[in-house]
Amino acid sequence: MNGRGFNYLVKYKLLSSPGRPQTITIDDPTRSEVVIHDRETFRQYEISVQSANEMGLSTARVIPRIGYSGEGSKYSTNE
């Protein structure tokens, strides 16, 4: 059981852009992808996912990843 109000916060930001990331809240825990439309192809984005519920944000360490708009795979690791 994930607790009441369980959701994922998907954050993304154009890597070359200053400022805060955009956030999308996903309320369906079985959803496996997010499609963001109207972005230039092959631009680098910093992407992170964090879980939350009514008690607050997860305490697990959030590890941002680098992904490219328009790429076929879900993300590319920066390891």
N, C-alpha and C positions, 0 to 999 in steps of 0.2 A: 504494500500500500504506500502510495506516495504522499499522502496527506491532502487535506482539503485545499482546493485552489491551486493544485499542482500545474505548473506551466514551464515552458522554456523561454528564455530571453535570447534571441539571436541578434547579435550586434555586428554591424558591418560599417566600414569606413574606407573611402578611397585612400590608399596608402600615402599618396602624395599630397593629400589635403589636410590642412590643420583643422582642429575642431573636434567636436564630439561625434561618436558614431550614431548611426540611426539604429533604432531598436524595433524588432518585430516580436510580439508575444505570441507564442504557440500554445494553445490550450489543449490540443490533442496529443497525449503522450505517445501515440502510435504513429504519428506523422514522421516520416523519415527524410523529408527534404523541404526546402523553401526555395521558391523561384522568385527572383526579384527582376522585374521588367524595366525597360527603358534605361538601360545602362550601356555605355560604350563598350564595344567588344575588346577583350584582351587588356583590360586595365587591372592593376593589382589592388586588391582589397584586403584589409585586415578583418578577419572574421572570428567571432567567439560565440560560444553557447554556454549559458548558465541556467541551472534549474532554480526554481523558487516555488514557494507555496504560501499559504496564509501566514505562516510563522516568519517568513522572510526569505532572503537569498541563501542559496547553498553556501556552505563554508569551504567546499572543494576549490582548489586552485584553478583559476580560469587560464587556459593556455591558448592565446590567440594563434591563428593559423593564417597563412597567406594563400589567397585564392585569386583566380582570374575570372573576370566576367566573360561569359561566353565559352568557357572551357567545358569539356565533356565530363570530366571527373568531378566528384563532389568537392574536393579541396586538395591542395598540394601541401605537404608538410614542409616546414622550414627547419627540419632537423638535419 
